[in-house]
Amino acid sequence: MLFDNEKFYTVLARPVIIVTTVSSEGKVNAAPFSFCSPISFSPPLFGFSCNPAHDTWANIQETEEFVVNVASYELGDYMHILEQKFPRGVNELEKAGLKELPSRHVVPPRVEKCLAWIECKLVKDLTIEMGDHIWVVGEVVCVEVDDECWDGVIRADKLLLHISGKYFAQEAKVTKYKRAN
């Protein structure tokens, strides 16, 4: 099937993350993202695509810290609340009824019902002149995984995966393949 190139992302199921940040005034912000990826082993770097007009980016510019909260499929019903455009300074976690947990090495909080937490400090942002988003790169300073979601790797059957708009995937399974020699 051939279709519109601008919908290329609908052929990929991507993990949903909730990025939490704090403004210089200490106001918490939380927003879901799915254009994201680890980008380096050493140093450990993580990146995500962000609209430069959003509070997430403004807060990262002010404090240079963020937490990548890996969403479980149980959080799917909360995404429509977290993605709303609330006025700056409104805590989306409170609006969604989600509990904050303290982070270990950065100020922004973790989200309680998530599977894993990746605490990051801003390293770089990349603006691509053709696109409508920037790529935010953070150095990973702490990673923690919920014990029930770890089996040598993250349990894929617990992940919330985003396809497009209101379409999500869940119940993924992990298969270990042999490496080709």
Secondary structure, 3 states (H helix, E strand, C coil): CCCCHHHHHHHCCEECEEEEEECCCCCEEEEEECCEEEEECCCCEEEEEECCCCHHHHHHHHHCEEEEEECEHHHHHHHHHHCCCCCCCCCHHHHHCCCEECCCCCCCCEECCCCEEEEEEEEEEEECCCCCCEEEEEEEEEEEECHHHECCCECHHHECEEEECCEEECCCCCCCCCCCC
